[in-house]
Amino acid sequence: MAPIGVYIKDLRERAGMAGFKVYGSTTSTNTLRVVDCLFVKGLDFEFVPIDLGAGEQKTEQFLNNMNPFGQVPVFEDGDLKLFEPRGISKYGRIIQAILTNKIAKS
């Protein structure tokens, strides 16, 4: 996994292009917290619903590729996957600050 600076540099280069995904459930308060933060920051993202009732977050594929703890939300930005809601919110704030700075300098 590359350092966060590599991802931020890549984000600067693609400034504004959607590519973020949030995997979660609308019944999860942590998912809603992350979605709210991304909306407030004006970041475009794709929401991928996970069926918690069916145990989709506990499947082998989800555990191996998304979150080894079998929890939502999961935030994806290219190869980077974050699954701690506060960390995702902080990443969103950093990205928004970078985009705002880039737009202001344009």
N, C-alpha and C positions, 0 to 999 in steps of 0.2 A: 504494500500500500504506500502510495506517495505521500509526502508531507502536505499539510494543509495549504502551504504557500503555492504548491504546484496547482492545486485545484482553484485557488483564488486567481492565479495568473490566467488559467484557462478560462475562468469566468469572465475576467476582464476582456479577453479576446472575443468571447461570444456574447458579450453584454446584451442582456435582454432576451436572449433566446431561451425558450422554455426547454426544459430538460429535467426538471425536478419532478420526482414522483413521491407521493406519500401513500404508503400502504397502511390501511387501518380500517376501523369500524366507526360508524357514526354513533354507536352506543358506548364508545370508549372516551372517557373524559380526557385522557392524555392525547388521544388523536385529535379531539376537538380543540384542545389547547394549542397544538402545533398548527392545525389548519387556521385557527384564528390569528396566530402570530404571522403566518405567511400572507394571509389576506390583508392584515393591517399594514404590513411592510410592502404590499403591492407586488409580491412575487408571483409569477405564473407557475403553476404546477399541475400535474395530473394526479387525481385522486383514484387510487386503486382499492376498491372495497375488499375487505377480508371478512369472511363469514365466521365470526367467533363461535356462534351457536353450533356450527358444523365442525368446529375444531380445526379449521384451515390453518391457523397459526401454529398448530402442533404437528403438522405433516413433516415428513422427512425433508422434502424439498424446501419448505419455508425455514426449517431449523438450519439446514446446511447453507442456504443461499441468502437468507435475510437476517434473521435474529436467532442465535443459538439458544436464547432463553424462551422463545416461543411467545413473544409479547408484541403488541402494537403500541404505538406507530413505528414504522420504519420509514426513514427518509432516504431517498436515493438521488445522488447527483453523479451520474456517470458510474465510475467504479467505487465511489465513496458511499458507504452505507452507515447511517447513524440511527440508533434506536433508543436513545435516551431523550425524552421530551425536552428537557431543559437545554441539553446540548444542541438539539435540532433548532430550538428557538434562538439560541445564541448564534448558531451558524447563519440562520436567516437574517439576524440583525447585522452580522458582518457583511453578508452578501449585499444587503440593501444599502449599507453604507458605501460599499465599493461602487455599486451601480449609481448611486446618487452623486458620488464624487466624479465618476466618469461623465455622467450627463452634464454636470455643472461645468466641467472643463471643455465640453464640446462646443 
